Amino acid sequence: MESGPAIFAGAVFALFGAGLLTWTVARVAHGRPVAEGARPVMSATLTTLVAAGALALGAWCFLRS
């Protein structure tokens, strides 16, 4: 019974991480700023780390279910 919420949370984290990573890669590839008013390298690095963390958390949720 507890696997339902874990699967839902894993899907949410995985979708968020994949979407954020895709968006970041597209912005960097086109030479556009990832965050307005921030240093480009720092903002791209931070968003990549957050996306990787969300993907890892999603994977952890899937493994726990």
VOGU-3710 file (C-alpha; in Angstrom, 3 decimals, decimal comma):
1> mesgpaifag> 0,000/0,000/0,000  2,896/2,371/0,653  4,360/1,919/-2,813  1,724/4,179/-4,419  2,936/7,431/-2,832  6,578/6,458/-3,405  5,932/5,848/-7,094  4,058/9,152/-7,396  6,820/11,087/-5,606  9,474/9,353/-7,702
11> avfalfgagl> 7,644/10,287/-10,893  7,300/13,922/-9,803  10,977/14,220/-8,894  12,084/12,440/-12,068  9,911/14,618/-14,321  11,040/17,802/-12,589  14,715/16,809/-12,793  14,489/15,778/-16,434  12,596/18,943/-17,380  15,003/21,214/-15,539
21> ltwtvarvah> 18,025/19,478/-17,027  16,569/19,663/-20,543  15,724/23,342/-20,119  19,201/24,134/-18,766  20,961/22,314/-21,602  18,797/24,077/-24,188  19,493/27,515/-22,669  23,247/26,901/-22,490  23,363/25,469/-26,023  21,694/28,597/-27,409
31> grpvaegarp> 23,900/30,925/-25,385  20,958/32,284/-23,411  21,144/33,062/-19,678  19,868/30,359/-17,355  19,016/32,866/-14,614  18,546/36,555/-15,293  21,101/38,740/-13,534  23,316/35,863/-12,374  26,724/34,722/-13,573  26,154/32,277/-16,466
41> vmsatlttlv> 28,530/29,545/-15,306  27,331/29,674/-11,715  23,638/29,554/-12,618  24,115/26,710/-15,119  26,133/24,733/-12,580  23,609/25,262/-9,802  20,608/24,302/-11,926  22,441/21,213/-13,206  23,175/20,148/-9,629  19,552/20,692/-8,599
51> aagalalgaw> 18,343/18,700/-11,620  20,755/15,861/-10,851  19,631/15,891/-7,227  15,985/15,682/-8,246  16,744/12,780/-10,603  18,659/10,989/-7,850  15,815/11,552/-5,393  13,344/10,213/-7,945  15,476/7,124/-8,460  15,719/6,644/-4,698
61> cflrs> 11,922/6,851/-4,393  11,510/4,256/-7,159  13,985/1,929/-5,479  12,194/2,254/-2,135  8,793/1,310/-3,561
//
